[in-house]
């Protein structure tokens, strides 16, 4: 059964959806919601520039220099930023004993596809150029950032780049047409995401290209990708996205594992609650298994 903190979050989101209002209001509301949790004093944030965009290096005393997570935030490719994810990045850094690079990739509609993929692949190559070995990198992301994680892996593989040791996706959005069973009317009671909202964001990001494998990795050839850890909740419209992408990955020979949170909502990990801590423990085990 979901915790009291989880249910309080559901009530808050239901009363004030973060994506309501104009695009500018939605962006501000989303960052404000995520930024409401104080950042611990021992979290260090270093602002840098990677190519054409800015990013944050987030670390904690437990972080080791050689273990790195490239993190791609959520927000449907149209909202979200590195700023809102600083507190979560601190928790992720602590769980993984890693440094976390949170990328502020370009957003649609100002910068539609393939801008996000270009920024993510450029950031990964930046890490390699800084002497960080691919074997010491995990790419991770949530929602749109989870889909972008997979698209980045596919793009890197196709370009012949050395692939990271592993990848983690929290509630990945991999089907921008929203054709899954859990996107059917009445299939789930999702307080955070609507099918209409997903489809609108998809059009803003990649109108006319929704089946491109780098837009919707559900249609990608996943062969040769590194080990993959995926999380999703049963109260998510994107439940079918997660189950289908894991099935596809396994069918392609990828070491892919799925954790389904009973009664949990979209990307619960980015909010401090017991269920988030449990997920990050799983991520810690996963990254430690693949990166020494």
N, C-alpha and C positions, 0 to 999 in steps of 0.2 A: 504494500500500500504506500502511495506517495506520502512524503513527510508533510508536516504542517507548513514548513517554509515553502515547499513546492506549491501547495494549495493556496497559500497567501499570494504567491507570485501569479498564479492563474487568475485569481480575483483581481489583482492589480492590472494585469494586462487586458483582461476582459473589459474592465472599466475605462481604460485609456490605451487603446492599441497604439504601439509606437510608430506604425506606418500611416497613421491617419493625418489628414491635412495636406498641405502643399508639399512638393518635393523638398523644399528648404526646411519646412517645419518637420517633416519626417526625419530628415537627416539630423536635425538638432535634437529631436525627441529621442531618437535611438541612441545617440551618443550620451545624452543626459541620463537616460535610463541605465545604461551600462556604467556610466561614470559616477553613479550615486554611491557605489560602494567604495569606502576609503582604501587607498593603496598603502600597504604596510611600509613602515619607515625603512625597512631593509631591502626594498625593491629599488634597484638602480635602473634609470631610464636614460639612454643616450640617443639623442636625435641625430640621424644621419640622412644623407641623400643617396639614393640608389638609382642611377640613370636619371630619368625625368621625374621621379617621385621621391617623396620622403618616407622614412621608416623609423621605427624605434628598435634599438637593441634593449631588451629587457632581461635583467639578470638578478639573481639573489645570491646570498652567500653559498648556497648549495650548488650553484651552477659551476660546471667545469668548462674550461675554454674550448675543449676539443669536441664537445657534443652540442649540436646546433639544431634548433627547430625553426624552419621557415614557416611563418604562420600567415594564412590568407583568410581575412575576416569575412563574415557573412553580411547580408543586407541586400540580397537580390540583385547584385551588381549595380545598384543605384543609390543605396545608402550604406552607412558604416564607414569607419575609419580606424586608423591606428590608435587614435586618442581614446575612443570608447573601450578599446580592448586592453588597456594597460593593466588594469587590475587582474583580469583573467590571465593575461600573459605572465604575470607574476606567479600566479598559482600553477600555471603550466610549467614554468621554468623550475619551480620548486619541486614539483612532482617528478619531472624528467631529469633533474640535476643538469640542466642545459641552459644555454643562452638562447633566447627566443627573439627572432627578427620578425617584427610585425610590419607587414608591408602595406602602405597606403596606396594601393593600386588605383589607377584612374577609373572613374565611374561613368556609367551611362546616365542619361542620354547624351551628355556632352562628349563622352568618349566611348562609343559602342565597341562591340566585338570587332577586332581581336585585341583591343587595348589591354584588357586585364591579363590575357594570356601572355602578351608581349612583356608586360611589366613583371609578371611572376617568373617567366623563364629568364628574364634579364637579372632578376634578383638572385636566382639560383646560380647563374653563371658568375655573378659578382662574388658570391661566397666562394666558389671554386677559385676565382682569380685572387682571392685573399689568402689562399693556401689552405682552406678548409677542405678536407677530403670528402668526396661523395659518400664514402662509407661511414662518415660521422654526421650525416645530415638526415633529419626526418622532415618531410613536408607535411603540414597539417592545415586543416581549415574547417569552417563550419558553414552549413547551408550553401549559399552560392560559393563560398570559399572552399567548401568540401568538393563541390563539382569542379571548381577551378583547380584544386589539388590534383584531381584525376586528369583534367585537361592538360595541366602542366607536365605531368608525368608522360602522357602520350606524346606531347609536343617534343619533349626532351628525348624520348626514345626514338622518335622518327628522325630527329636531327642528329642522332648519333652521340649525344652527350652521355657521360657516365651518370647512371641513375642513383638517387639517394638510397640509403639503407632500407628505408621503410616509409610508410605514410599512414596518417590517421585522418579520418573524416567523421565529423560530428554532423549527423542529420544532413547528408549531402543532397544537393539539388542537382540531379543528373538528367532530368527529363523536362526541358523547358516548355514542352507542350502539355504537361500535366495529364498524361494518359493513364496513370496507374490506378489500380483498384481503390486505393485509399484517397484518391482525388475525386471519386464519384460522390455525388450529392448524398449527404447523410452518412457517409462511410465512417467518418471520425468526427469528433468534437474538438477541433483545433482552435485554441483561443488566440494564437499568434499569427497564423498564416491562413489566407483564403486562396481558393483556386483562382478567383478573379484577379487578386493581387499578384499572384505568381505569373499569370499569363500576361498581365500588363507589364510587369517588370521584364519578362522575357522578350516582349516586343520592343521595349526601350533598349534592351541590350543587343538583340540580334534578330531584328525583324527580317523575315525571309530566309534565315539561316538556322532555324531552330533545330534542325536535324544534323547540323554539322557536328562531327565527333568532338571538336574542341569547344562547342557550345553545350551540347548534351552528350556527355560521355557514355550515356546509355547506349549510344549507337557506335561507340568506338571499339576497335580491336584492342583488347587489354593484354594481349599476350606479351610476356616479358617484363611486366611491371613488378616492382618490388613488393614485399609483404605488406598487406593492407589490413588495418583495423578500422571497423565502421561501427558507429553507434546510431541508434534511432529509438524513438519512443512510440508506443502504441497509440498515442493521442496525436499523431502527426499526419498531416496530408502527405508528407514526404516519406511515409513508412514504406510505400511500394517502391519509391526511388532507391532506398537503401537495400531492400531485399533483392530487387532485380539486379542492382549493380554488383552485389556480392555474388549472386548466382552467376552472372556473366563472367566475373573475374575468376571464380573457381572453375568454370567451364573452360576458360582460357589457360588454365594451369597456374593461376596466381594463388599464392598462399593468402587467402582472404578470410577474415573472421568477423562475425557480426554479433554485437550485443544489443538486445532489444530491451528497453526499459518499460516495464509494465505500468501503464497509466501516466507515463511521463510525456512532457510537451517538447516542442521543437527546441533543440540546442539548449537543454537544461544545464549543460556544463558551464556555460558562460556566467551563470548566476551562482553565488556562494550558497550552497545547501548541501545536505548530506549526500544526496544522489550525485551531485557534481564531484564531491570528494571521492566517492566510490569509483566513478568513471576515470578520474585522473590517476587513481591507484592502478587501474587496468592499463592505462596508457604508460605509466611508469614501468610496469612489468613488460609491456610490449617493446618499448624503446630499449630497455636494458637488455632484452633478449637479442636485439638486432644491432645495437651499438654498444661497444664495450665501455 
